[in-house]
Amino acid sequence: MEQYVIKGGNPLVGEVEIGGAKNAALAILAAAVMTDDTVLIENVPDVRDTNVMLQAMESIGVRVERIDRHTVKITAKNVNGHVIEDDYIKKIRASYYLIGALLGKYKKAEVSLPGGCNIGSRPIDQHLKGFRALGAKVDIAHGMIIAQADDLKGNHIYLDVVSVGATINVMLASVMAQGVTIIENAAKEPHVVDVANFLNSMGANIKGAGTDVIRVRGVETLHGTEYAIIPDQIEAGTFMFAAAITKGDVTVKNVIPKHLESISAKLLEIGCEIEESDDAVRVVASKPLSHTHVKTLPYPGFPTDMQPQITVALALSNGTSIVTESIFENRFKYVDELTRMGANIKVEGNTAIINGVSKYTGAGITAPDLRAGAALVLAGLSAEGFTTVDDIRYIERGYEDFDIKLKSLGALIEKVDSARDLQKFKLRVG
Ligand code: EPZ
C-alpha cells in the first residue's frame, strides 16, 4: 500500500505552478457530452477524480482523446447509452453531473448514486428538486438515480441551501430546456462561473453566474468549443498554508488572486506577509503565527475545503483559535490524527477549539479524506522527526503530483510502497 513518508522541519521555499481546478474540471468534462461536436479542454488536472470521470464517460461511448497530460478532446457523438453503472462512478461524487448533462441533452439519465469523500451526510435533494421543477420524473431504485422527461421546460427554482453541485446540475439540465430557468440562491464559487463560461462558449445562454441569481435561456443545441479550465483555488490555498505551517516563503503561480482573497486575508491575520501580482501570490511566514477565528462559508467566504489546512496552521499558533465548520458536519475527523502529532484541539459539534502548541511531532497517521489528508501532510512537513501518511489515494483524488511539487519546494517527502523503501528514505535523509 502506497504511503508518504516525510521528514519534517524544512521550511518550504520557492515557486509552485498550480493546476486546473478539479471541481470545475469534473463538471466541465460532464458538460462536454452535451454536444455532438468535438470539444477541446485544456488545463484538466491529471488526478484520480478527473480520470474516473473520463472513464465513466467512455463507458457510454464518449470518445476521449488525450492530446497531452492536461488536454483532452471529447466527442460525444456516438453515445450508446444513458446508464452510468460503472463501479468507478460510485467513487466520485461529481458523477452526479452526468445526470444533469445526460438529462439535459437526451432527456434521460441513469447514474449510480454518488460516493465521494466521507465528510458528512451529503444529500442531493436540491439537485433532484431542480430536475423535477424542469419537468423530469426522478426515481431512485437499486442504487441508481433514474431521471427522464418528455420535455424539459424552464422554471423558477429556489435552492433551499447554497449548493455548488445543485447549482451546476440545474444549469446543465436547463441549458437546452424550453424557455427560461431562474436559479435563486445559487452558489457563487469560481467553478460555477467557469462551468457557465464553458457552456456559453458552446452556445448556451447563461447570465448571472457568480451572483446568487442565475438566468438560463434554453437553446436548441450546443456546439463544439476550445476551453481552458481556471486554476485550482484549493490547491493554491493548500500551498499557501504550506508556507505558513512550515515557516516558509512560497509563491503560487498561475492563479487568480481574486479567488484566493478569503485565504490571503486569514494568512495576513495570523501574521504572514502576502504579495500579490497578476497571476501569482507569495506567502512569507517569517514571524510566529497568531491565533484567529474562522467560519467556513460558501464563496466568497472561507472555503470548507481549506478548513483542515487552516486548523493545522492555527494549532501551531500562539493562543486560542476557534474554527467553525458550517458546510459539512463531519469534517473534523482528522483532528484525532493531528492530536497524535501533539495538537491540542477539542471538537464540540461543528466547532474546534484550538489551543496552539509550539510544534508537532512525527507519527504514523492516516488520511481520512482528500483535504484533511493534504493538511496532515503539511503537519508532517513541520513536525519533528518522521511522519508516515497512509491512505494517500484520497489525496491523489485531487492533488496532482502533490509529493513532487512539495519536494520542489524543499520538502523531504517520498511516496513509498514497501517497508524497504521507507527504510531507505529514512537512511538517506537521516
Ligand atoms: C462541492 O461539493 C465540492 N465537490 C466539494 O469539494 C466542496 O467541499 C463543496 O462543493 C463545498 O464547496 C465538487 O465540486 C465535486 P454542496 P458539493 O452541494 O457540490 C448541502 C473537495 O474536497 N446540500 O455545495 O457536494 C450539503 O449537505 C470536495 O474537493 C443539501 O442539503 O457540495 C452541504 O451542507 C469535498 N442538499 C451544503 O449543501 C443538496 O441537494 C453544500 O454542499 C446539496 C447540498
Boltz pocket constraint, residues with backbone or C-beta under 6 A from the ligand:
constraints:
  - pocket:
      binder: B
      contacts: [[A, 23], [A, 24], [A, 26], [A, 93], [A, 94], [A, 117], [A, 119], [A, 121], [A, 122], [A, 123], [A, 124], [A, 125], [A, 126], [A, 127], [A, 128], [A, 161], [A, 162], [A, 163], [A, 164], [A, 165], [A, 166], [A, 187], [A, 304], [A, 305], [A, 326], [A, 327], [A, 328], [A, 370], [A, 371], [A, 398]]
      max_distance: 6.0
